[in-house]
Amino acid sequence: RRTRDLTEALNRKKDEVAEMRQMMQHQTIEIANLQSSKLGLERRLVELEKKISQYDDSFYSLEARNVRDRTKMEEMGKAKSRAEEEKNVYRLMLEQAHERWLKERQELRRDCQSKIEEHVTRGDEGRQRVALLEKELQRLSQVEEEVRMYKTQCSILNERMAQLTAGGLSMPSPRATPPASGSGMRTTAMSASPGGLNILDNLKARLRDRPSSGERDAP
């Protein structure tokens, strides 16, 4: 009976040992699996760390590029504002130059108009002076013609007077040719005068009257 109890206890111990061995085998398998999974996780962690470092590098590079782009945009905005200011300044200068050109053109037009009017007035005055000079020249030519006629008549009268004084004959009344400018009254006065001295006096009076009449005709 005691041996049987011992054998039963031994068998129970053997069963426990077998179960423990199985449990140990399962645990070793689990430990190996855990170690392999740990190694995989470590590899994955390393890869993730690499990716994170790459992401950090790309983020920093992107941030630096954003900063460069921001500074470039700010510089472009400043350059644009300066260009707008210069454009406004040049536009103002161009408007002022255009206004000055318009004023100068108006002044030139006024000067040209005044010079043209002055030239026209001078031309009119010159034409009037030419007309007056032509009238005066015509009058002088008439006076010279009358003077020549009177000189010829005086010479004829002097010859007749010399003949009359030499021969003691009576002096006939001279018939003078009337001048072209309507001097009938003067010729009658000359024919009515008794001698050559009256004819010379009439000629002097006529020459004195001519300038006064010319002054009355002049405007």
Rosetta blueprint (number, residue, H / E / L):
1 R L
2 R H
3 T H
4 R H
5 D H
6 L H
7 T H
8 E H
9 A H
10 L H
11 N H
12 R H
13 K H
14 K H
15 D H
16 E H
17 V H
18 A H
19 E H
20 M H
21 R H
22 Q H
23 M H
24 M H
25 Q H
26 H H
27 Q H
28 T H
29 I H
30 E H
31 I H
32 A H
33 N H
34 L H
35 Q H
36 S H
37 S H
38 K H
39 L H
40 G H
41 L H
42 E H
43 R H
44 R H
45 L H
46 V H
47 E H
48 L H
49 E H
50 K H
51 K H
52 I H
53 S H
54 Q H
55 Y H
56 D H
57 D H
58 S H
59 F H
60 Y H
61 S H
62 L H
63 E H
64 A H
65 R H
66 N H
67 V H
68 R H
69 D H
70 R H
71 T H
72 K H
73 M H
74 E H
75 E H
76 M H
77 G H
78 K H
79 A H
80 K H
81 S H
82 R H
83 A H
84 E H
85 E H
86 E H
87 K H
88 N H
89 V H
90 Y H
91 R H
92 L H
93 M H
94 L H
95 E H
96 Q H
97 A H
98 H H
99 E H
100 R H
101 W H
102 L H
103 K H
104 E H
105 R H
106 Q H
107 E H
108 L H
109 R H
110 R H
111 D H
112 C H
113 Q H
114 S H
115 K H
116 I H
117 E H
118 E H
119 H H
120 V H
121 T H
122 R H
123 G H
124 D H
125 E H
126 G H
127 R H
128 Q H
129 R H
130 V H
131 A H
132 L H
133 L H
134 E H
135 K H
136 E H
137 L H
138 Q H
139 R H
140 L H
141 S H
142 Q H
143 V H
144 E H
145 E H
146 E H
147 V H
148 R H
149 M H
150 Y H
151 K H
152 T H
153 Q H
154 C H
155 S H
156 I H
157 L H
158 N H
159 E H
160 R H
161 M H
162 A H
163 Q H
164 L H
165 T H
166 A H
167 G H
168 G L
169 L L
170 S L
171 M L
172 P L
173 S L
174 P L
175 R L
176 A L
177 T L
178 P L
179 P L
180 A L
181 S L
182 G L
183 S L
184 G H
185 M H
186 R H
187 T H
188 T H
189 A H
190 M H
191 S H
192 A H
193 S L
194 P L
195 G L
196 G H
197 L H
198 N H
199 I H
200 L H
201 D H
202 N H
203 L H
204 K H
205 A H
206 R H
207 L H
208 R H
209 D H
210 R H
211 P H
212 S H
213 S H
214 G H
215 E H
216 R H
217 D H
218 A L
219 P L
